[in-house]
Structure formats: C-alpha cells, structure tokens
Amino acid sequence: MVEESRYEDSGAPVINPSTLLARVIVRQIIEAGVKDVVISPGSRNAPLSMAFHQASSKGLINLHVRIDERTAAFFALGIAKASGRPVPIVCTSGTAVANYHPAVLEASHTNIPLLVLTADRPAALRKTGANQTTEQARIFGKAVRYFADVSGSVYPMELPFNSLHSGPVHLNIQFEEPLIGDKSDNWLNDLTISAPKIFDRKTPGTFYTNSTRGVLVIGYDRGGLSADAVQNFSEELGWPVIAEDPLTFKNAISHASVFLTSKTIAEDLAPDTVVVIGRTTLSRSINGFIKMARKEIVIDPRMATVDTDRMADQKFTQLPVIEVQTPDAEYADKWKKYSLRAQKMVSDISTWSEQLVAREIAATTPSGRTIFISSSRPIRDLEGFAVARDGVETFANRGLAGIDGNISTALGIASQRKETIAVLGDLGFLHDLTGLIHKEEINLKIFVINNDGGGIFSTLSQRGVDGFEDVFGTPHGLDPAAIATSMGIAAKTIGTQKELSAELSEPVTGLSVVVVNVPNRDGNADFLKGIYNSVSSM
C-alpha cells in the first residue's frame, strides 16, 4: 500500500482525502497492468478523472472519454473482451450509475472483468434530499462478483483484483469536497507494474464414456474458454462438431442449424451423448436436437458464477480430461453427407436476401480480420448460412443477447485490433447511436442490415397477430446512412452481391458505415421458411 507521505510536496499542505483516495486507487490499477480506462464527465468523479488524466499524460494508461455512461460501459466491455484485461469505467453519482447496468449484466453473464468505479456523495447525505444522491450501494445486486462502499483516504485493491478473474466488480467511492487537489504527479513515480494474478485452478475432471455416437456442440462464446483450447478438445474427442460460431471452427458441420430443422434428418442423426460447451442460444433446431440425446454433458465456467442451477447429466466448469471410445465412422459420414447437401442448397441461393448476405460475409471476409456480430437475425443467419472456416476472430454479446450497446462494443473491440467489421441489424444500430459521437483512431466498418424494423419477429410465433407492426415490427422509416453522415461518418448504401463483396474485400480504415438494404421483413421470413421446407427433400 502507498503511504500518504508519497503524495505530499515538501512544505506543502496535506493533500485532501478525496484526491489521495483517488490516487491510491489509480496507482494500484496501473500497477496491476491495466492499460485502458473509460471515463464519463461529471463533478463528483473529478478526483478519479483527474488522477487518470495525469496517468494518461505520462503515457501510463489509455484514457477514453464518452459522454453517455451506457455507451462508455459497452465500449469498455469491448476493450475487455478483445484484450482480456480488466477495464475500469468511471462515472459521477446519480442516474449515471444506473446507465452502467446493461453492460454490467452482459459482463456478469460472460465473466468479463469490468471494473466499475462509481463516484458518490458521503454516506451521511443519503436519504437527506441531497442533490444527485441515491442508494448506489449494491445497485447492481448479484451481477457483480465483489462490491465495496469505499470511504476514507486509502483502499487496498487486492480483493477487487482477485474477483475480476470471474466477472465485474463494483466499487462505490464516497468523495467529500474539496474534489480537486494539487497538480503534482509525483505520486506516479516508482511504479512497479506486474501481470495480473491468475487463480490456481482445480485439477480437471475426467469425461469418460462408452458412447461412439456422440456430438460436440459449441455455444457461441464457448463459455469464455479460448478457441484454441476448445479446438484441441474437439480434435481429441473426435466427434462431429456443431458450432454456433462456424467462423472459428473449420472442422464444424456447416449449416447444421438449417438441416436439423428437418425432423427426419434430426432423428436419423439422433446422438447417444451430447457434450455442450457454453450455452446454445441461437437455434431451436439445435436445442431440440440436444434434447434428443440420452445423455447431456455441459462444460461451462459460468456454472460456478451465474448459472449455478444449470441442469445436465454431468457438469464441468473447465475442459475435462477425455477418455472415450473410437467414434462410429458411419455416424460421422452421415453428418458429412447432410452437410454437403446443405452446402449445395445454400450455395445455390441467388435471391438477394439476408441469408445471401450472411453467406457472403462469411465467405468473403479476408483472413486476419476481426468480426463483431450483433444479436437478433444477423448472428443466426451467419450460424446457418456460413460455410465453416477459420482465419477470422469473432465476437458477440451473447451473455444476455441484447441489441443495446452493439456499436460501442464493436468500437471497443476494434480499438484493440487492426481491422474490424461489425454486422448489425438496423434496430441495433439505431439503439446505440451515441456510440458514434466520439471518434478515435479506430478502424471499424459497420454493416447495417436494414429491413426497416425488427425482422426477427417475423420469423417467430408473433407474426400475424393484431398490432404486429406497431408492437413488434416497429418500422422506423429512417435512413441509417444519412444519420451516420450527419454525424460526420463516411457512409453509403448498397443492395447487390457485387457491391457487398467489394466492400468486404477493401481494407478497413477509419470509421465507416455501409447500409445493406434487404427485402422487407415478411418477404425474408417467407424466404427463410422456404429454405427450411426444402431441407426435407434435400
């Protein structure tokens, strides 16, 4: 712990407690190897903001400023996803804190290390009518792994840092006036930066089975496990692989979510055992197929944190040691046969549609590029219509699968990568427009799949009910390209396969928006239904 005397200039008055506390916390954050911080402007968080600014001026941390706290939190979430490091977010008191909640929930359900630093008035002012004062303590409930209501002039960060290994942490920090201290940056001298500590893990369990007719199903975010580790596990297991993210696992069965819509095919492929890594949240056909298995095995670290009541015949919170029999070769050949037939059907799609767009994005995106895919239809279409490959890095917010914060998350990821594209629906784009306010030197091209509303609902049971367009379809009638241009962002609109391929093949430089106009929502739903109906005669 840093002593108070280190922050005093010789002969100068003792520094105020708020400035001292902020400097103690920030110094520990930097020494823990944190590289980025996201701040929103406010008065009560001035001690932290000034301390981080001083650290940024000395090149010790990258300072990002966002005026909208919701945007700020999702931007930080993206940085944390891409870097694997904790990212602090700093805001003032009051409603600012509540605007962090959506990103904190997403971080909680994906075990992302988001360090939430909320400034507060002194506890004595709570429930007294003091301006901008509410009950911020424990505002995020069980969504954080550790919480502390901090006051005084020092605070040790060991427990918060340890808790960040399994998800977000919230420190509500009480700052008394005066909020501004001296201009000295001597408190940043003699730093000792060390790599973040890693928990000692328990010895992995063992997955043993006599089954030779098994399938491995990989949820989109793999439960936070690395793609390399999961790939190695799948190769050792030797079973057919269904991946919700077919752009990461080239050995996955392409178009499984499409051809398994056929009850006849699903029954022909019915497994004895299914191993599920992470969660499966995209397709009814995949979830229905999993339930056909006699035995279900789940591997997901989140069962130790947020999914503690998850059910399965056997559960692991890390990848187990494998002891399995030689797989049934005839069974594996069946999977390949159906996949090849589906590939032929998908490759023959020539109608300009959301499915063709997904197929082309998957096939044309150059290797080495990073892709962020938003929730709703885009991620489902890529799951179903992409041919399995590798060479690209993918991200998505699948913790709670919201459409909020997608632009900001994509920008946060892109800030850590050379070239990134994002694939968003039009409602997801409109939902997070404040993410476009601040521009940094980030290379991100945002593809907006524009069908003028909530296209996914036309593929669900709500379609056709009274008031559907008002309540579910929600047409907006807006031009996303014009909106982006009005914000000073390069934008264009396309509507052909040739134009899409050209946009995907070009280098990604700076921030730009490409609006991909597609047929209306009902037409898309009918087209998708037609594809599913044709599977049975494949």
Salt bridges, closest charged atoms under 4 A:
GLU31 OE2 - ARG27 NH2 3.75
ASP36 OD2 - HIS64 NE2 2.76
ASP36 OD1 - ARG85 NH2 3.82
ASP120 OD2 - ARG126 NH2 3.00
ASP149 OD2 - ARG126 NH1 2.83
GLU177 OE2 - ARG44 NH2 3.54
ASP182 OD1 - ARG23 NH2 2.92
ASP221 OD2 - ARG302 NH1 2.83
ASP268 OD1 - LYS334 NZ 2.81
ASP272 OD1 - ARG294 NE 2.81
GLU296 OE1 - LYS291 NZ 3.47
ASP300 OD2 - ARG302 NH2 3.01
ASP300 OD2 - ARG310 NH1 3.14
ASP307 OD2 - ARG279 NE 2.88
ASP348 OD2 - LYS344 NZ 2.64
GLU360 OE2 - ARG359 NE 2.95
ASP381 OD1 - ARG377 NH2 2.75
ASP390 OD2 - LYS250 NZ 3.91
GLU393 OE1 - ARG417 NE 2.70
GLU419 OE1 - ARG369 NH2 2.86
ASP426 OD2 - HIS476 NE2 2.68
ASP432 OD1 - ARG70 NH1 3.75
GLU440 OE1 - HIS64 ND1 2.96
GLU440 OE2 - ARG66 NH2 2.94
ASP452 OD1 - HIS476 ND1 3.43
GLU469 OE2 - ARG521 NH1 2.86
GLU503 OE1 - LYS445 NZ 2.94
GLU503 OE2 - LYS492 NZ 2.81
GLU506 OE1 - LYS445 NZ 3.79
ASP522 OD1 - ARG463 NE 3.49
ASP526 OD1 - ARG463 NH1 2.93
